[in-house]
Amino acid sequence: MSDPRATTAPRRHLLSVADLTRDDVERVLDTASSLAASIDREVKKLPTLRGRTVVNLFYESSTRTLASFELAAKRLSADTMSIRSAGSSVDKGESLKDTALTLAAYDPDVIVMRHPSIGAPQLVARLTDAHVVNAGDGKHQHPTQALLDLYAIREALGRLDGVRVAIVGDVLHSRVARSLVQALTLVGGETVLVGPPTLVPRGIGGLGCEISHRISAIGDADVVYVLRMQRERIGEAFVPSLREYTALYGITPARVRAGQVVMHPGPMNRGIEIDPRVADSEQALVTDQVRAGLVVRMAVLYDVLTVAPVEARERAEVA
């Protein structure tokens, strides 16, 4: 007879980088490395999650994240369903709570969620029995982006410990920046945030990063990580003009030294935050990041479904 305590074991989620330990990060990256071998096989599908159901619930536009999660689930033989807010009952005024309860009735194993409101994935995690993976909530967190970035850096440089990353641009509106700073701190990396004072939020240094308002600060970095200028959120209150921002902070060939690698989470505003000559150079890891997104998200889906939470492991050890 099964142990009744097993039914009360907490579900494993990935809601924030703060949920992770260094061991967690290394386990996911190592799993991704193992899964990467399947990408080059003639038959790419693995039976790992056969019989499982993964729902992608996206309230914001996405190309890379949604496509990679869909493909990741399919490569692991899971059944998938993707729901976008446009064209769904959300357009008719349905609340997030009611949407979550509707999905819960289908008993999915994983809900991958992107939402413009901070904390939305936590709400869905409370309302359903599914494992919830945060694919971006407001300006808060994007943990799988941070993991794929770590994977791409490790593949390019052969290490993470001691790697120095300069994150340049619109930090204020960037969930990517917050997650990456936390993830790099976990694995022994260093971070400097570079941008105009209006686009670097007060108090963010508390995450363990340095702050500079001079583009010269990227000079001693191993990685120059360029953030998208979120033009839909930026007005004259933040920068006088995009042209002035480009002149002061745009990443051009003259500002990138030999030996540095350049990253961008996409989509890129070519000619604004990054010069096309840099974006298309051999130093750019942008395509590597997209490839990393697939294997890392495969690893995340596998991880949340197969690795017991710390609390459950401790109970099992006591038993």
C-alpha positions, 0 to 999 in steps of 0.5 A, a space after each residue: 500500500 502506498 505511503 499516505 504521506 506521499 499524497 501531501 508532498 509539495 509539488 516542485 515548481 520553478 517560479 524564481 531563481 531564488 527557488 534554486 540552489 547551486 546544486 539545482 543549477 548544476 544539475 539542470 545544466 548537466 541534464 541539458 548537456 546530456 539531452 543536447 546529444 539527442 538534438 543531432 540524432 536522426 530520431 530526435 524524440 525521447 520517450 522520457 515524458 510519455 503520458 505527461 501533459 504540458 500546458 503553455 499558458 501565455 498572456 504575453 507575446 512570445 516567439 523564442 520562449 513559447 516555441 522552445 517550450 512547445 518543442 521541448 515538451 514534444 521532444 520528450 514525448 509529452 502531450 502539449 497544449 498552448 493557450 494564448 490570451 488572445 482568442 481565449 476566454 480572457 478576451 471575454 473577461 475571464 479572470 486568471 483564477 477561473 482560467 487556472 481552475 479550468 485548466 486544473 480540471 484537465 489535470 495537466 502535469 506542468 503549466 508553463 506560464 507567462 503573464 504581465 503581472 508579478 506573482 501570477 505563476 505563484 497564484 496558479 501554483 496555489 490553485 492547481 496540482 500542476 508543476 508550474 514553470 514561470 516563463 516570465 512574470 512582469 518585471 519580476 523573474 524569467 528563470 529559464 532564460 537565466 538558466 539557458 544563458 548560464 548554459 550558453 556561457 559555460 559552453 562558450 567559455 568553459 566555466 561559470 565560476 569567476 565569469 564577469 558579465 556586464 548587463 547593458 541597457 534597460 535594466 528597469 523593465 527587465 526580468 531577464 536582468 534580475 534573474 541573470 544577476 541572481 543566477 550568476 551569483 549562485 554559480 560564483 559569477 560577477 555582474 555589473 549593470 550598465 545603463 543610464 541612471 533612469 534605467 537602473 532601478 534603485 536598490 538593485 545592487 542588493 542582489 549582489 551586483 555592481 552598478 555603473 553608468 559609463 559604457 567603459 565599464 564593459 571593458 573588463 567583462 568576459 560577457 557583454 549581455 545586451 538588453 532590449 530597449 523596451 520601446 513600448 515602455 520607454 518614453 522621454 521620462 527615461 531617455 531623451 531619445 533612442 538616438 542619444 541612448 545608442 550614442 552613449 550605450 549602444 554596443 558597437 564593434 569599437 566597444 567590444 574588445 577581442 576575447 569578449 562574447 556578446 549575448 542578447 535575449 531577443 528580440 533585438 532592436 538592431 541599430 539601437 541597443 546593438 549594432 548589426 555588425 556586432 549581432 552578426 559577428 563571430 563573438 555573438 552568442 545569440 543563436 547559441 542562446 536560442 539553441 540552449 533554450 531548447 535543451 535547457 527547457 527540456 531539462 527543466 521539464 524533466 527536472 520538475 517532474 522527476 526531482 523531489 522537492 527538498 521537503 519531500 526528500 527529507 520526509 522520505 529520508 526520515 521514513 
